[in-house]
Amino acid sequence: MKPSAGPTWRPVWLLAAPHRLGFFMAALMMATCSLWWAALLVMRALNIPPSGAVPVSSAHALLMSLGFMPFFFAGFLFTAGPKWLGLPEVNARQLLPALSLMLAGWMTVLAGLHFQALFASAGLAMVASGWTQLSLRFLKLLRQSRMQDRVHPMLAAVACGIGVVTLWTAAMALTLDSDLILRTATQFGLWTFVATVFAVVSHRMIPFFSASAIPMLDVWRPMWLLWVMLGMLWLEGALSATELLWWPLPASVRWAQVAFELPSALLMLWLAVRWGLVQSLKIRLLAMLHGGFAWLGISFALNAISHTLMALTAGELSLGLAPLHAMTMGYLGCTLFAMATRVSSGHGGRTLAADNTAWALYWVLQTAVLLRVIAALWPAQGTLFTLGAIAAWTLATFGWAIRYGRWFGRPRLDGRPG
């Protein structure tokens, strides 16, 4: 039964399109995780020890890396994926059981992280089960397609499969009470699952969006470039996981990291310019997307500097968590905001542009990234800048969730279905 049109927010409208359901749950989880982390940081600043069955840093990494991204992936892949594969649209009702299981699972994880690791493990098993179902459903779409060019959806499906392994491994780690396995799984999932999906979508969509909006630009996205991007991310993920298992790494390994990260940084920064970073500044929605991608090159540059310092000082000096947050909050966070805003506007029957509200929220988010990077670079004032970063991040995520969450429960402005 098709829901009747009307201005009132109604839950039934969340089932009108995959992006509505996926993005709504994603926004709910994103805002919840932000508020949770803000509360813990304030408690730490006030010297109030939080109760925890799992180390706080590991819990933070798990939730911020995997807590809301898969929901956004589901909304995007089951909206754009059928178009990429030349298949009919997916009914959002088919995704509801798996997404609901994941949402209930994460709420269970949140409680378990503070009171009982086995409880958190059970919740994460629910999340892993739901994501397994969604990944198999997307793989089924891939196999049904007769399109010749299926490289991007195929790589997205591979990344989703890695996400399945990551989530089940993390659930096992909580059962075994192994912080090392949990941290390793989270690092591996961040680079080979989450960042891989972003790289695939960036390679396919950024040059396309740029060329569509700016006639002087072309859709330049050679396949070798995609393989290089994925190789960079996977190698960085392998090295990040290695650090957890073998610390401190010898200077020779650090210099090898620098030899890989410095060219990677230069390539990504050049690519940002080649794809139209400067030209995009005149178009807000496009500038948001390019501004997020630029952080990828910056993160590799910061990593190169950090590992140079570590090689020269036997690991005593580094840039701390600055490179990691440049990648996660900067590249992943800002690109997510841009992509999700574009999809929500375009598929909501609205003007495909960033209005003042979207533009303001984006710059609040960019401020959060900058403050968090400064906090890592200036440890003496780290607490102050970290609190400022989480305040800005929470404001941006809550603002986005409220603004676009209202859209998802209402009919399209143009009266079309979806």
Beta strands, then each sheet from edge to edge (+ up, - down):
end
